[in-house]
Amino acid sequence: MITRLLLALILSVPPVMDPGGVEKSACPVAMPDHTTCGFLVVPERRDTPGKTIKVGYAVHTSTAKDRKPDPVVYMSGGPASASMQLTGFLSQMFPDRDVVTVEQRGSKYSQPTLGCPETAEAMLDRLRRPSADVGAAALTCRERLRQQGVDLRGYTTKEITADVVQLRKTLGYPTWNLFGVSYSTRVMMDVAAADPAGVRSVVLDSYLPENVGWYDDADRNLTDTVAKLGLRAPFEAMVTRLNARPARVPTTDPLLGTGFTARLTGDDVATIMAEALHEADVIAVAPALIDALGKGHDELLRPLADAVGDALVSHEFGLYHAVQCQDEVPFNTFTTKSRLFTVNSDKAVCDAWKLPKSAPVNATTKAPVLVVGGQYDPTTPTRTSEPAAKALPNARFVEFAGTGHAVFLVNGCARRHILAFVDTLSGGAATPAAAPCSPGQAAVFPRLDPGDVRVTGAAYQISLSPWLAAPLALFALVSLIQFVTGALKGRALAAFAGLAGTAFTGLTGAAVWSLVKENETALAVGLPASAWPYTWVAVGSAVLTLGALARRPGWPQAVSAVTAAGFLVWWFAWVL
């Protein structure tokens, strides 16, 4: 009886996870073949062992005949951005190496996940009611996490660094190549310093040096990027106009799934642009976009307002602020108030949480290092990343034209440079044998200047609700029918009317497709200016249709006339 009781008690106790072990698990996102996923079991706080947490990771095993022995290990930035969704992309980039993608503790694919919807909602509420108390929302989030047993002091760069070192040893790789982007460049530099014997090389994309105060530099970084684009005057004009008279913009709350009207000041738009200019496609359309906003085209603010919501669901804000409040905010002065609401919101959260300041770190490495930067990066500008790269004993720096943040994601030349660097290292040299392409040769996307586009918000709204293009589709269909029936029945006027309508649809469609092929983000600004003259072809079609109706009255021509007239009203009054 006693034996049975003891056995029952033993079986009822949950198993204790040994730190350093791994658990296999199903992959949380689609993965290429030959990929396995799992969790690394680690202490939540290595200075007070006891509770363990799980760090997600994936390993893609290369099947190349000339498979190299040392893999590439990648971590996304943020802090709190997910990594595993890029496993397939990276496996194509490094086909002859294993690829390991490792999550940050507390991020989307780790356990626990430190989501903080209270803080995200309060930040979004700033666009509804400027008095939203982000600090109070952060305290609510922290209390909820505390009740779940989360100790935010365990979510720091130091602990994330130790997780990466531990993962290499657990997976059994003698050495590997570190690959970090943005925030995780700090992690990878710390890993290289902490585990020198296990590091063959280091790739730092959009390098954030540890001695740089990101918050103190944030306003200047945005201003410098705008100036590099030659947009300083129109940008400030836009900000001044909207600060004096904020715009009201319909958008959607991604957390609640409901629509609301955002109130956007010029400083709000500046904050959104500071994030949007990470992307090369946005950089390319910025000249036309900023010029149009400065001239009062508030309809173009809709995609920017929608981008705020997208950003708020792309990070786990509990983890993001745990790292920032311990590793970044305390090392900034905040001597002048920023116009960027993200800077002010982060400071408010950290003032409320009062987490301890981490010990300062000055990591360095003798391993070969390649630092790549974007010409227009508004977050980790080459102004700070290039000198930091040159201060490393065995590093080189490459800037890529027309690119913003996270260069490797959009710039094929950058990917070739990174691959050549990792593949051709010999004797610890940081310089590949030959540059595979010219980093300054051409921008990723062609620049869109004000004269290149007919400003309208209609194209973006149609992308969200395709049914809004029904008048165009109906006009195209009726014109085609009119052309065919007119030609078959020998009715020249009707045939020419249908031909003109069909020609307008085809020519306009070709012009729009040409723009989309180059950069589909351009549709957020408007339609190609080259399509504007074709409008007169549509007007000609309507005139000919009315002439055909007057010459031969009947319901077919009446339908064509009504369709053409309705289309022109829609085209002139809404689209243009």
Secondary structure in CASP SS format (residue, H / E / C, confidence):
PFRMAT SS
TARGET T0000
AUTHOR 0000-0000-0000
METHOD secondary structure of the structure
MODEL  1
M C 1.00
I H 1.00
T H 1.00
R H 1.00
L H 1.00
L H 1.00
L H 1.00
A H 1.00
L H 1.00
I H 1.00
L H 1.00
S H 1.00
V C 1.00
P C 1.00
P C 1.00
V C 1.00
M C 1.00
D C 1.00
P C 1.00
G C 1.00
G C 1.00
V E 1.00
E E 1.00
K E 1.00
S E 1.00
A C 1.00
C C 1.00
P C 1.00
V C 1.00
A C 1.00
M C 1.00
P C 1.00
D C 1.00
H C 1.00
T E 1.00
T E 1.00
C E 1.00
G E 1.00
F E 1.00
L E 1.00
V E 1.00
V E 1.00
P E 1.00
E C 1.00
R C 1.00
R C 1.00
D C 1.00
T C 1.00
P C 1.00
G C 1.00
K C 1.00
T E 1.00
I E 1.00
K E 1.00
V E 1.00
G E 1.00
Y E 1.00
A E 1.00
V E 1.00
H E 1.00
T C 1.00
S C 1.00
T C 1.00
A C 1.00
K C 1.00
D C 1.00
R C 1.00
K C 1.00
P C 1.00
D C 1.00
P C 1.00
V E 1.00
V E 1.00
Y E 1.00
M E 1.00
S C 1.00
G C 1.00
G C 1.00
P C 1.00
A C 1.00
S C 1.00
A C 1.00
S C 1.00
M H 1.00
Q H 1.00
L H 1.00
T H 1.00
G H 1.00
F H 1.00
L H 1.00
S H 1.00
Q H 1.00
M H 1.00
F C 1.00
P C 1.00
D C 1.00
R C 1.00
D C 1.00
V E 1.00
V E 1.00
T E 1.00
V E 1.00
E C 1.00
Q C 1.00
R C 1.00
G C 1.00
S C 1.00
K C 1.00
Y C 1.00
S C 1.00
Q E 1.00
P C 1.00
T C 1.00
L C 1.00
G C 1.00
C C 1.00
P H 1.00
E H 1.00
T H 1.00
A H 1.00
E H 1.00
A H 1.00
M H 1.00
L H 1.00
D H 1.00
R C 1.00
L C 1.00
R C 1.00
R C 1.00
P C 1.00
S C 1.00
A C 1.00
D C 1.00
V H 1.00
G H 1.00
A H 1.00
A H 1.00
A H 1.00
L H 1.00
T H 1.00
C H 1.00
R H 1.00
E H 1.00
R H 1.00
L H 1.00
R H 1.00
Q H 1.00
Q C 1.00
G C 1.00
V C 1.00
D C 1.00
L H 1.00
R H 1.00
G H 1.00
Y C 1.00
T C 1.00
T H 1.00
K H 1.00
E H 1.00
I H 1.00
T H 1.00
A H 1.00
D H 1.00
V H 1.00
V H 1.00
Q H 1.00
L H 1.00
R H 1.00
K H 1.00
T H 1.00
L H 1.00
G C 1.00
Y C 1.00
P C 1.00
T C 1.00
W E 1.00
N E 1.00
L E 1.00
F E 1.00
G E 1.00
V E 1.00
S C 1.00
Y H 1.00
S H 1.00
T H 1.00
R H 1.00
V H 1.00
M H 1.00
M H 1.00
D H 1.00
V H 1.00
A H 1.00
A H 1.00
A H 1.00
D C 1.00
P H 1.00
A H 1.00
G H 1.00
V E 1.00
R E 1.00
S E 1.00
V E 1.00
V E 1.00
L E 1.00
D E 1.00
S C 1.00
Y C 1.00
L C 1.00
P C 1.00
E C 1.00
N C 1.00
V C 1.00
G C 1.00
W H 1.00
Y H 1.00
D H 1.00
D H 1.00
A H 1.00
D H 1.00
R H 1.00
N H 1.00
L H 1.00
T H 1.00
D H 1.00
T H 1.00
V H 1.00
A H 1.00
K H 1.00
L C 1.00
G C 1.00
L C 1.00
R H 1.00
A H 1.00
P H 1.00
F H 1.00
E H 1.00
A H 1.00
M H 1.00
V H 1.00
T H 1.00
R H 1.00
L H 1.00
N H 1.00
A H 1.00
R C 1.00
P C 1.00
A E 1.00
R E 1.00
V E 1.00
P E 1.00
T E 1.00
T E 1.00
D E 1.00
P C 1.00
L C 1.00
L C 1.00
G C 1.00
T E 1.00
G E 1.00
F E 1.00
T E 1.00
A E 1.00
R E 1.00
L E 1.00
T C 1.00
G H 1.00
D H 1.00
D H 1.00
V H 1.00
A H 1.00
T H 1.00
I H 1.00
M H 1.00
A H 1.00
E H 1.00
A H 1.00
L C 1.00
H C 1.00
E C 1.00
A H 1.00
D H 1.00
V H 1.00
I H 1.00
A H 1.00
V H 1.00
A H 1.00
P H 1.00
A H 1.00
L H 1.00
I H 1.00
D H 1.00
A H 1.00
L H 1.00
G H 1.00
K C 1.00
G C 1.00
H C 1.00
D H 1.00
E H 1.00
L H 1.00
L H 1.00
R H 1.00
P H 1.00
L H 1.00
A H 1.00
D H 1.00
A H 1.00
V H 1.00
G H 1.00
D H 1.00
A H 1.00
L H 1.00
V C 1.00
S C 1.00
H C 1.00
E C 1.00
F H 1.00
G H 1.00
L H 1.00
Y H 1.00
H H 1.00
A H 1.00
V H 1.00
Q H 1.00
C H 1.00
Q H 1.00
D H 1.00
E C 1.00
V H 1.00
P H 1.00
F H 1.00
N C 1.00
T C 1.00
F C 1.00
T C 1.00
T C 1.00
K C 1.00
S C 1.00
R C 1.00
L C 1.00
F H 1.00
T H 1.00
V H 1.00
N H 1.00
S H 1.00
D H 1.00
K H 1.00
A H 1.00
V H 1.00
C H 1.00
D H 1.00
A H 1.00
W H 1.00
K C 1.00
L C 1.00
P C 1.00
K C 1.00
S C 1.00
A C 1.00
P C 1.00
V C 1.00
N C 1.00
A C 1.00
T C 1.00
T C 1.00
K C 1.00
A C 1.00
P C 1.00
V E 1.00
L E 1.00
V E 1.00
V E 1.00
G E 1.00
G E 1.00
Q C 1.00
Y C 1.00
D C 1.00
P C 1.00
T C 1.00
T C 1.00
P C 1.00
T H 1.00
R H 1.00
T H 1.00
S H 1.00
E H 1.00
P H 1.00
A H 1.00
A H 1.00
K H 1.00
A C 1.00
L C 1.00
P C 1.00
N C 1.00
A E 1.00
R E 1.00
F E 1.00
V E 1.00
E E 1.00
F E 1.00
A C 1.00
G C 1.00
T C 1.00
G C 1.00
H C 1.00
A C 1.00
V H 1.00
F H 1.00
L H 1.00
V C 1.00
N C 1.00
G H 1.00
C H 1.00
A H 1.00
R H 1.00
R H 1.00
H H 1.00
I H 1.00
L H 1.00
A H 1.00
F H 1.00
V H 1.00
D H 1.00
T C 1.00
L C 1.00
S C 1.00
G C 1.00
G C 1.00
A C 1.00
A C 1.00
T C 1.00
P C 1.00
A C 1.00
A C 1.00
A C 1.00
P C 1.00
C C 1.00
S C 1.00
P C 1.00
G C 1.00
Q C 1.00
A C 1.00
A C 1.00
V C 1.00
F C 1.00
P C 1.00
R C 1.00
L C 1.00
D C 1.00
P H 1.00
G H 1.00
D H 1.00
V E 1.00
R E 1.00
V E 1.00
T C 1.00
G C 1.00
A H 1.00
A H 1.00
Y H 1.00
Q H 1.00
I H 1.00
S H 1.00
L H 1.00
S C 1.00
P H 1.00
W H 1.00
L H 1.00
A H 1.00
A H 1.00
P H 1.00
L H 1.00
A H 1.00
L H 1.00
F H 1.00
A H 1.00
L H 1.00
V H 1.00
S H 1.00
L H 1.00
I H 1.00
Q H 1.00
F H 1.00
V H 1.00
T H 1.00
G H 1.00
A H 1.00
L H 1.00
K C 1.00
G C 1.00
R C 1.00
A H 1.00
L H 1.00
A H 1.00
A H 1.00
F H 1.00
A H 1.00
G H 1.00
L H 1.00
A H 1.00
G H 1.00
T H 1.00
A H 1.00
F H 1.00
T H 1.00
G H 1.00
L H 1.00
T H 1.00
G H 1.00
A H 1.00
A H 1.00
V H 1.00
W H 1.00
S H 1.00
L H 1.00
V H 1.00
K H 1.00
E H 1.00
N C 1.00
E H 1.00
T H 1.00
A H 1.00
L H 1.00
A H 1.00
V C 1.00
G E 1.00
L E 1.00
P E 1.00
A H 1.00
S H 1.00
A H 1.00
W H 1.00
P H 1.00
Y H 1.00
T H 1.00
W H 1.00
V H 1.00
A H 1.00
V H 1.00
G H 1.00
S H 1.00
A H 1.00
V H 1.00
L H 1.00
T H 1.00
L H 1.00
G H 1.00
A H 1.00
L H 1.00
A H 1.00
R H 1.00
R C 1.00
P C 1.00
G C 1.00
W H 1.00
P H 1.00
Q H 1.00
A H 1.00
V H 1.00
S H 1.00
A H 1.00
V H 1.00
T H 1.00
A H 1.00
A H 1.00
G H 1.00
F H 1.00
L H 1.00
V H 1.00
W H 1.00
W H 1.00
F H 1.00
A H 1.00
W H 1.00
V H 1.00
L C 1.00
END
